[in-house]
Amino acid sequence: MPIRPVTYSEDAQAVRAVFDVAADYITLETGHPADDAYVADFFADRPPTVTEGACFHLGAEQDGTLVGVAAYLFGYPSALDCYIGMMVFDPAVRGQGLGRTLVSHIVAKATQRGARRMLIAVLDENRKGRAFWESNGFTYEQTFAPTSDRHTRHRLIRQL
């Protein structure tokens, strides 16, 4: 499975296509299918303390088609952390090991950069997602109360 960087200027339509077929997750998270603003947020969203240069966006391809995307960044919440902001795949390829391969790729990048731990926040309603992350070495750290989007999130960590 080829993994490559994706950018807004070059890949917005292909990323939107992944979000469109992964509407089950996007709708769970936002309450509606993805739109162009959601795609723009995928590329632009980051904590105010993190520079643009510390943010990375990846695409996973199968047979020349983008079937999954991930966003991760360094320096949040602590300087030696790698935070995965999102990873989503086309439902047609879920369960084929592509997610595990992409996680391994991000772990390697985080290790090269000197990160000490990786973190991800999982929606309480996303039980399959939480099971996936736990099967990839992440463990529960803490729960965050619902915010304006009404979701309870659980932060999982993986020591590197």
N, C-alpha and C positions, 0 to 999 in steps of 0.2 A: 504494500500500500504506500504509494508516494505521499509524503507529507511536505508541504511547502508553505512559505509565508503567503498570506493573503492581504491585500490592501483595498481600501475603499475605492480608490480610483480605478483599479484594474479588475476587482472581483466582486463589487457590490451586487451585481445581478446574480452571480453564482451563489453567493452567500444567501441572498434572498430566496433563491430556489431551495436551498437546504432548509431555511426557516419555514418556508411554505409547506414542505413535505413533513417537517417535524412539528406541525401545528399542534399536536397533542401536548408537547412540552411548552411551547410558546403560549398557548392558550391557558394552560395551567398557571404559568407564571404571571401573565398580564391580563387574562380575562378575554383576550381577543387574538385573532391571528396576527402575524407579523405584518408590518407595513414598512415603508421606506425609512421612516423615522427610527424604527426599531433597528434596522440595519445600520443606520448612521450611529446610533448609540452603541452598538456592538463594537464599532471601531473607535469611538471617541470616549466612552465612559471610563473614568479612572478616578481614584481618590485625589483630592487636591494636592496631596503631598507627594504624589508620584509623577515623574516627568514622562512626557510622551515617549522618550527613548527607552524607558524601562517597561514599555507595554509591547506585547507580541500577539500576533493573530496568525493562526495556522489553519490550513485546509488539508483535509485528508481526501485523497482521490481513489476511485476504483474505476478501472476501465476508462480513464481520462475524464471522469465526471466527479465534481466535488460532491462528497457524500457526508462530510462531517466538518465541523469547525470548532475551534477552541480559541479562547482568549486567556492570556495569563500575564502577570506583571510581577516585578520585583520591587521590594522595599515596602511592602504593606502586609500586615499592620506594623511589622518591625523591619529594621534594615536588612536582616538576613533571611527574610521570608519570601517565598514565591506563592502568590495567590492566584488560583485558577478562578477566573470570573465566570466562565461558561465553557461547557463542552456539550455539543449536541450532534446527533447523527440522524440521518434518514432512517426511519423505522425499518425499511427494507433490508438494511445492512446491520442492524443491531443484533447482538449475540454472535457475531462472527469473529470477535477478537480485535476488531479495529479500534475500539475504545481503549483496550488494554495497551495496544501498540502506541496509540497517541499519548497515553499517560506515561508510558516508558520514555517516549521521546522528550516530553516536558520534564520528567525527572532528570534525565541526562543533562538537559540544558540548565536546570536549576543547580545541579551538582557542579557543573562546569563553572557556574557563576558564583559558587560559594554559598548558596542558600543552605540554611540549617534545617528548615522545615517547609512543608507545603501545606496550604490551607485551601479549603473550599467550603462554601455555605450551600447547604442542601435544603430545599423546601420541605417542610414537614409532610406535605401531601405526596412528595415524590419518593415513595418507598423503594421502588425499583432503582432509582438513581442512588439512593443512600446505600443500598445493597451493593451496587456496582462499585462505589467508592470504597466501601469497607473491604470488598474483595481485592482491591488494589492497594491495601495496606494503610488506609486512612482509618482513624479512630475518632470517636466522639470527643469534643473538647467542651463545647458550651452551646446553650440555646439562647436565641435572641427573640424577644417578645415581638409580636406583630407590629409592623410600622404602618404607614399610610396605605401600603398595598395589601394589607391584611394577612400577610404570610408570616408564619413562624418559621424561622430558619435555624438549622443546626450546623454549627461549624465543626468540620472534621479536620484533623491534622495528620500529617505523615512526617515523621522524623527522617532526615536525610543523613 
